[in-house]
Amino acid sequence: MFEWGGGTIWCNNNAAREKYGVGAIEEKLPLSKQTLDKLENLTKLHDTALNWDYPPAPSPWSKERFKSFENKALKILEKLRDELGDKYDIQYHALGEPNM
């Protein structure tokens, strides 16, 4: 989940890539508009964790902001699993900790 500059859900194996292609696939999945909107908002929020002027620099986020984002990401992960069911294996890779 989440990629710098856009997209939230990506294929993680050949079978999924054959079915959905490469790049972000959330628009190709049977998800509600509400969930898609939440994913879009989280993607925008996610991208504020990177110093776009100098990406190797430490994140502008505090530890508290990382925790807040993680909580939101875990909630949407649960929602995705509920909406998509057992036919999909959804894995979440946490954003990480700030480099302070």
C-alpha positions in Angstrom: 0.0 0.0 0.0 1.0 3.5 -0.9 3.6 4.7 -3.3 5.2 8.1 -3.5 3.4 10.3 -6.0 0.2 8.4 -6.2 -1.5 5.1 -5.9 -2.3 2.9 -3.0 -2.8 -0.7 -4.0 -0.2 -2.4 -6.2 0.2 -6.0 -7.4 2.6 -8.1 -5.5 2.8 -11.3 -7.6 2.7 -12.4 -11.3 -0.9 -13.6 -11.1 -2.2 -10.3 -10.0 0.0 -8.4 -12.5 -1.4 -10.6 -15.3 -5.0 -9.8 -14.2 -4.6 -6.1 -13.3 -1.4 -4.9 -15.0 1.2 -2.7 -13.4 0.8 0.5 -11.4 -1.8 1.4 -8.9 -4.9 -0.8 -9.2 -7.4 0.5 -6.7 -9.7 1.8 -9.4 -9.8 -1.7 -11.0 -11.0 -3.4 -7.8 -14.6 -3.8 -6.6 -14.4 -1.1 -4.0 -17.0 1.4 -2.8 -16.7 5.1 -3.8 -16.3 5.9 -0.1 -13.3 3.5 0.2 -11.8 4.9 -3.0 -12.2 8.4 -1.6 -10.5 7.5 1.7 -7.6 5.8 -0.2 -7.2 9.0 -2.3 -7.1 11.2 0.8 -4.6 8.9 2.6 -2.4 8.9 -0.5 -2.3 12.7 -0.4 -1.5 12.6 3.3 1.1 9.9 2.7 2.9 12.1 0.2 3.4 14.8 2.8 5.7 12.5 4.7 8.5 13.0 2.1 10.7 16.0 1.7 10.1 16.5 -2.0 12.8 19.2 -2.3 15.4 16.7 -1.0 14.0 13.2 -0.6 17.0 11.7 1.3 16.4 14.3 4.0 14.5 13.3 7.2 10.8 13.3 6.9 9.0 16.5 8.0 6.6 14.3 10.1 6.9 13.9 13.8 6.7 10.5 15.5 3.1 11.3 16.5 2.2 12.1 12.9 3.6 8.7 11.8 1.6 7.0 14.4 -1.6 8.8 13.4 -1.0 7.9 9.7 -0.3 4.3 10.7 -3.6 4.1 12.6 -5.5 5.5 9.6 -3.8 3.1 7.2 -4.6 0.1 9.5 -8.3 1.1 9.5 -8.5 1.3 5.7 -6.6 -2.0 5.5 -9.4 -3.6 7.6 -12.0 -1.9 5.4 -10.3 -3.2 2.2 -10.2 -6.7 3.6 -13.9 -6.5 4.5 -14.9 -5.2 1.0 -12.7 -7.5 -1.0 -13.0 -10.7 1.0 -10.9 -13.8 0.9 -10.3 -13.8 -2.8 -7.6 -11.1 -2.3 -4.5 -11.3 -0.2 -3.9 -7.7 0.9 -0.6 -7.0 2.5 0.3 -3.7 4.2 3.9 -2.4 4.3 4.1 0.3 6.9 5.6 3.7 6.0 8.2 3.5 8.7 9.6 5.7 11.3 10.9 9.3 10.9 14.6 9.7 10.5 15.3 12.1 13.4 
